[in-house]
Amino acid sequence: MIANTPKPPYYAVIFTSVRVEVEEDYREMSDKMIELVQQQKGFLGMESAKNEIGITVSYWDSLEAIKNWKMNVNHIEAREKGRSIWYKKFKVRISKVERDYKFEK
């Protein structure tokens, strides 16, 4: 599903990852993070795709909102487990969206 974002400017956090074979509690933690992030002040929506690499883009109204999510205790726990159990590697990019447009049939 494509996120319904507001008129720019806003921010995008792009999380690109390569997983290991271990599934230990991954789906449960992922579902918990999706539920939690939707309750965060400043969260605007997200999009995700997974094949050989996973790409999740979350949208935010401010850099402060992004920082607050990064410091969320449950999100810290998920990051630590990601580093120690679930991911071979990942990269996070934070961008300011200056312009967007859409097409729909």
C-alpha positions in Angstrom: 0.0 0.0 0.0 1.3 3.5 -0.8 1.4 5.9 2.1 -0.8 8.9 1.9 1.6 11.7 2.8 0.9 15.4 3.3 2.1 18.2 1.1 5.9 18.5 1.3 8.2 19.2 3.0 8.3 16.1 5.3 11.0 13.5 6.0 11.6 9.9 4.9 13.6 7.3 6.8 14.7 4.6 4.4 15.7 1.3 6.1 17.4 -1.1 3.7 18.4 -4.5 5.1 19.7 -8.0 4.3 18.4 -10.7 6.7 20.0 -13.9 7.9 18.1 -17.2 7.9 17.1 -16.9 11.6 13.4 -16.3 12.1 13.4 -16.4 15.9 10.7 -14.0 17.0 11.3 -11.7 14.0 7.6 -11.6 12.8 6.3 -10.9 16.3 8.8 -8.0 16.8 8.1 -6.6 13.3 4.3 -6.6 14.0 4.9 -5.0 17.4 7.1 -2.2 15.8 4.4 -1.5 13.1 1.8 -1.2 15.8 4.0 1.1 17.9 5.3 3.3 15.2 1.7 4.1 14.1 1.1 5.6 17.6 4.2 7.9 17.4 3.6 11.6 17.3 4.8 12.9 13.9 4.5 9.5 12.1 2.8 9.9 8.7 2.9 6.4 7.1 5.1 3.7 5.7 5.8 1.5 2.8 7.7 -1.8 2.7 8.9 -4.4 0.2 10.9 -7.5 0.9 12.8 -9.9 -1.5 16.6 -10.5 -1.4 16.8 -7.1 0.4 14.1 -5.5 2.6 13.3 -1.8 2.1 11.0 0.0 4.5 10.4 3.7 4.1 8.7 5.6 7.0 7.5 9.2 6.7 7.7 11.8 9.4 6.7 15.4 9.9 10.0 16.4 11.6 13.5 15.3 12.5 12.5 15.5 16.1 9.8 12.9 15.6 12.3 10.6 13.9 14.7 11.1 16.9 11.9 10.3 19.4 11.1 7.1 17.5 14.8 6.2 17.5 14.9 6.6 21.3 11.7 4.6 22.0 12.6 1.8 24.4 10.9 -0.9 22.4 12.5 0.3 19.2 15.9 0.2 20.9 15.3 -3.4 21.9 14.3 -4.3 18.3 17.4 -2.6 16.9 19.6 -4.5 19.3 18.0 -7.9 18.4 18.3 -6.9 14.7 22.0 -6.4 15.1 22.6 -9.6 17.1 20.1 -12.0 15.5 18.2 -11.0 12.4 20.3 -8.9 10.0 23.5 -9.5 8.1 23.6 -5.8 7.4 21.4 -2.7 7.2 21.6 0.9 6.3 19.4 3.9 7.4 19.1 7.0 5.3 17.1 10.1 6.4 16.0 12.4 3.7 13.9 15.6 3.4 11.1 15.2 0.8 10.9 18.5 -1.1 8.5 17.4 -3.8 6.2 14.6 -4.6 3.5 13.7 -7.1 1.3 10.8 -7.9 -0.6 8.9 -10.5 -3.8 6.9 -10.1 -6.2 5.2 -12.6 
